[in-house]
């Protein structure tokens, strides 16, 4: 029986860029959303198939946002990258996110400046 080798995991910290906050306000008797945040960060390249990424620079109203979506986007523009990634949100706070990026198409790292688009809903109130 063979045992699997441990995953080589790299970690790094990056800051959000172009963060925008949209306040959708309160409406009586209707489901309302708290602050909605959009931003992105550049995760960059990774020598390993897995990358633990701490994303800093957020200013959320709560440590446990109602919705946190992180979408990888290859800044490809004719460079021919066919890499495929899965992103998992591991932890959140009012000021940062911890995500795991895993390359799913190959058992290797990547060389591109991988971008992550971020969409967060701080809270949802149900009257």
Buried (B, 14 or more C-beta within 10 A) or exposed (E): EEEEEEEEEBEEEBBBEEBEBEEEEEEEEEEBBBBBBBBBBBBBEBEBBBBBBBBEBBEBEEEEBEEBEBEBEBEEEEEEBEBEBEBEBEEBBEEBBBBBBBBEEEEEBBEBEBBBEBBBBBBEEEE
